[in-house]
Amino acid sequence: MAEFKGIRIDVAAAVPSGGKYMTAQGFSAIKDGIKAAAVVPAVAPGPKPSWLRARMPAGEGFAAVRSIVHAHRLSTVCEEAKCPNIGECWNAGTATIMLMGAVCTRACRFCSVDTGNPQGWLDPEEPLNAARSVALMQLRYVVLTSVDRDDLADGGAAHYAAAIREIKRLNPQTAVEALTPDFQGRCSDVETVVAAGLDVFAQNLETVERLTHPVRDPRAGYARTLAVLAHAKAFRPEVLTKSSLMLGLGESDAEIQQAMRDLREASVDLLTLGQYLRPTARHLPVERFVTPGQFDEYRKLALSLGFLECVSGPLVRSSYRAERALARNNAGLDNSASGS
């Protein structure tokens, strides 16, 4: 945010998708993560089906959460990643807080978070602000996630840990899930986060092994993510581990099953499955729309492989109704009501 004559201005909001801008912290970033010149040819799987329609965000609960988030200068993945469930989750009084700003050092081709080099910038007040926001929203379960911060020596692990400790100090009954970067595979940084008192450690595999590149940034890796998840579980076995896959990028059923098996081999407890949706014309196209019935079948497969729960549905995202992950009812989703 910039300020002009006492008026706060969101500089990034005024920049066209793919354009470069200067952040309030003094470093440059690219809006929506992919440069304007990087146009990807569209592959049309057909019109967007009815089951992918989400309600427009509105309501008193939505307005209250948005006010708290903005007043405490917090970023949320709900807003930055254009999550279709923002209205549902915010009206339920839950939100996923995105630490360390809204500019990522990586540029995955599925993600619309802005990209750039924050050059070591961090808000030292953010851990306490996050904890105070959790208290104001009276959350019993909060998800902390972040952009990748390869510009930091520890990838932001100490900042994560500080936020977890502050939340637990002010909200001792609140469960904390951390959906983290890969910390470039450094086990010591994984341990810093896991040892801070969290309840769930999450890192997203995102897609099947064959599609990891080009879907994910070249600095990310299929094997690295599995190794990070396995180390977190080995370091503190009582902490639940969690991952997520996007479907509709061209993966086969056999590849989905193999990814599930690889996650179970890494002792991952929880899995979420959702439909990939193209955020801009510069991002990867959708290859297919997975039906609600197919999502139900994938959930059954995951449970048969030993996951404690698999939340699976067209609009599911990795943090969707995270507090209900162990309810054993697909977080209350009824895919049969959406089509087959």
N, C-alpha and C positions, 0 to 999 in steps of 0.2 A: 504494500500500500504506500502511495506517495501522498503528500499533503500540499495543498495550494490554497492560500488564504483561509486556512482553518478548515478546509474541506478535504476529507480523505478520499483519495481516488485510487481505484483498483487498476493499476497500469496494465496488468496482464489481460484483464477483461476487454480492453480496448484494442488488443493486438489481434490481427487475423490469424487463423489457424496456419501453422507453419512459419509464421513470421518471427523475427528476432526482436527482443526487447531488453531493456535494462531494468533489473529488479530494484526494489527499494534498498536492498543491501549492497548494491553496487557491482553486481556481476551480471553478465548477459545470459539469456535463456531463450529457448525456442518453444513457442506456444504449441501445445499438444504433442511435443516430443519429436516430431518428424518434420524435416525441412520441407518447404513448399514445393521444391523441385522434385521431390521424391514421390511422384505419382505412380500408384500401383494399378495396373489394369483391373477393371472390375470383372469378377466372375459371378454371374447372377444365378443363385440357386432357386430363384423365384421370389415372389413377393413375400414380405415378412408375414408369417402366420399369425392368427388371432391370439394364440397363447403367449405371444411375446409382447402384448400390450400391457404396459404398466400405468397405474393411475398417476395423474399429475400430482406432484408434491404440494400439499396444502394442509390446513388444519392448525389448531392451537398448539398441539404437541410439536409439530414440525417447526412452527414459528418460534416456540420457546427454546428448542434445542439449537436452532440456528442462531438465535440471539446470544445464547451462552457461548457457543463456539466462537462466534465472531468477536464478542466482547473480550475474550481471553486470548485473542490472536492465534487461535488454533487452526491448523489445516485438518481436513477430514478427507479420507479416501472416498467417502460418500459423494463429495462435491468434485474433487479433483479428477477422479476416474469416471465421473458421469454415471454412477451406479443407478440402475433402474428401480432399485428398492428404497431409495432415499426417503420417500414419503412414508412408506410402511414402517421402516425402522425408526425414523425420527419421531413419528407420531406415537410409537411405542416407548419413547423415551430412551432410545439407545443410539449410539453412534460409534463409529470406528475412528479414533483419533490418529492422524498421520503426523508423526514426529519429524523434526529436523527440516521443516519447511516443505515447500511444494515444488521444488526443482530437483530432479533426479540426475545423477551423473551418467546413467545409462539410458538407452533409447530402444527399448523393446518394441517390436513392430505390431504389437497388439494393444499397447497402452497409450493413453492420451495424456498422461502426466507430463508436464513441461520438463525439458532436459537442458542441462548446462553444467557449469562447474561452480559450485557455491564457494570455492576457495577457503574452506575451513569455517565458514560462518555457522554459528549456532546461536539460538536464543537461550541464554542461561536461565531465564525465568520460566521456560516451557515446562519442565517437570512439575514445578509447583502449580503453574496455571492449569496443567492437565488434571492434576489431583483435585484442585478446587472445582473444576468443571464437572468431574465425576461426582463430587459431593453435591453440587447444585442440581445435577440431573438425577440424583438419587439412584445411581446405577448399582445393580448387584453383580453385573458382569460387564467388563469393558474390554474392547480389543484395541491394542496399540499396534499400529503398523508404521511404515515409513517409506520414504524414497530411498534408493541406494545412495550411499555417500562414500564413494571410493576416494574422495578427496581427504577423508579423515583417516588417520593412522589406524584406528580401531574400527572403522566403518560405522561409528556411532554407537558401539556397544555400551560404552560407559554412560552415554546419554539415555539410552533405553533403560539401563539399570537404575539410573537416578529417577526416571519417571515411574518405574514400577515401585520403587521404595517409597516415593512420595505418595503414590496412590494408596499403597497398603498402610502407610502411616495415618493418613487422613480418613481412609475408608477400609478399616481392617476386615470388614465382612465382604468386600467386593472381590470377586474372582477376576484375575487378569490373564488375558491371552495376548501373547506377543507374536505378531506376524512379521518376521524380520527379513532383512536382506541376507545374502549368503556370507557376508563378512570375508569374501574372497577365500572361503574355506578355512579360515583360521580357527582352530578349536578353542584357543584361549578366549577369543571374543565371544564365541558361542557360550562358553562356560560363564563369562561375565554376566550375560543376560539371564541364563537359566538359574544362576545362583542368587538372583536378586529377589526371588520370592514369587515368581509367576506360577500360574496353574496350568497353562497350556502354551506350548512352544510350537509355532507354525512356520512353515516355509513352503512356498508353492512350487510344485514341479511344473505347473502350467500346461504342459503338453507332453505327448509321447516322445520317446528318444529320437526317432527319425526327424521330427519336426522342431526339435529344440532350437536349431538354427535352420531357418531364419526367424522363427517366432520370437525367441529371446535374444537379448543383446549378446554379442560374441563373448563378453566377459562372464556370462552366466553359463552354467553347465548342468546337464542331467545328472551325471555321476556326482558332481559337487553337492548339489542339493540333497541327494540321497545320503551322502556322507555326513552332511551337517545335521540332518534329521536323526540319523543313527547315533551320532555322537551326543546330541542333546539327550536322547533317551538313555544311553549308556551312562552319562554323567549323573543324571537324576531320574532313575527309573519311575519314580512316583509321579513325575510330570507327564501329562498327556501330550502326545505329538500329533500334528495335523498337517495335511497338505490338500492341494486342490488341482483339478484338471479342467481346462476349458475344452469343450467339444465343438466340432463343426469346422475344424481347420484342415480337414483332409485325412484324419487318422482312421485306421481300420479298427474293427472290433477286436481283432487279435492284438493290435498294438495297445489298445486301452487295457485289455486284460493283462498284458505284460507289464504295463506301467503300474497297475494295481499290485501285481505280484512283487515288483521291485520295491514298492512302498512298504508292503508287509514285511519283506525281507529286512528292511531298515527299521522294523518294529513300529511303524506309524499306526496310531490308534484310530484317527478320525480322517475322513475324506469328504470333500465336497465336489460336486460335479455340476457344471452349468454351461449354458450356451455362449459361445463366443459371438460378440456383436461388434461389427466394425465401427470404431469411433469417428474416423474421418476417411476421406478418399485416399490419403497417403498411407493408411494402415492396411494390414493384410485383409483380403476379402474373405467373406464367409463362403465356405465350400458347401455346406449343407445345414439345414435346420433340423436338429434332433427333436423328435416328437416327445411329448410327455410320456407316452407309453414306453419309448426306448429308454428314457431316463429311469423309469421304474425298473426296467430289466437290468440296467447297469447297477442300480442300487442293490438289487438282489444278488448280483454277481459279487459286488464288493463285500456284502455281509457274509456270503458263503466263503470268502477268502480270509475272514477273520477280523475285519474292521469292527470296532465297537459300534460305530454308526457311520453311515454315508448319507449326507443330505444331498439330494439329487433332484434337479428340476431346471426348466428352461431359464428362469430368471435368478437362479441361485448364484451367489458370489461367495468367495471364500469366507467372508465374515457374516453371511446372512444368518440371522437369528442364532448367533453363535452360542448364546446362553442356553439354547434348547438342544444342543448337539447330542446330549446323552439321554434325551427323552425317548429315544428308540421309536419315533413316529415320523421320521423325515421332517423334523422341525415343524410339524403341523401341516405340511404341504399335502394337497390332494391333487396330484397330477391328472387323475381321471376326470376332474372337472374342467380341465383345460383342453382336452382333445386326446387323440390317440395316435 
